[in-house]
Amino acid sequence: MQKIDNQELTQIVGGISITGPLINSFSTILKTIASLGRSFGSSIRRIASDKVCPIP
């Protein structure tokens, strides 16, 4: 492994930055998953309690 001096260290570019849009996208994904789970759970509960609207 090579040793890097301070001047070379200041020239290194990279990494990840946590920005607003990144946090917003994770939030949107979590909201979507929660909504799907809520809908799926509600449909299971309605089927189990036999309160499903008949299809004409």
C-alpha positions in Angstrom: 0.0 0.0 0.0 1.3 3.4 -0.9 1.3 6.4 1.5 -0.5 9.5 0.3 0.6 12.9 1.3 -1.7 15.8 2.2 -1.7 17.3 -1.2 -2.9 14.1 -2.9 -5.5 13.6 -0.2 -7.1 17.0 -1.0 -7.5 15.9 -4.7 -9.5 12.8 -3.9 -13.2 13.1 -5.0 -15.8 10.6 -4.3 -18.1 9.2 -1.7 -21.8 9.6 -1.2 -23.7 12.7 -0.1 -27.2 12.4 1.5 -29.3 15.0 -0.2 -33.0 16.0 0.0 -34.1 14.1 -3.1 -32.4 10.9 -1.9 -34.2 11.1 1.4 -37.5 11.9 -0.4 -37.2 8.9 -2.6 -36.6 6.6 0.4 -39.6 8.1 2.1 -41.8 7.6 -1.0 -40.7 4.0 -1.2 -41.6 3.4 2.5 -45.0 5.1 2.1 -45.7 2.9 -1.0 -44.8 -0.3 0.8 -46.9 0.7 3.8 -49.9 1.5 1.6 -49.6 -1.8 -0.2 -49.4 -3.7 3.1 -52.4 -1.8 4.5 -54.5 -2.6 1.4 -53.4 -6.2 1.4 -54.2 -6.6 5.1 -57.6 -5.0 4.6 -58.5 -7.3 1.8 -57.5 -10.3 3.8 -59.6 -9.1 6.7 -62.6 -8.5 4.5 -62.3 -11.9 2.9 -62.0 -13.6 6.3 -65.0 -11.9 7.7 -67.0 -12.6 4.5 -67.8 -8.9 3.9 -66.8 -8.8 0.2 -69.1 -7.0 -2.2 -70.5 -9.4 -4.8 -69.4 -9.0 -8.4 -72.6 -8.5 -10.6 
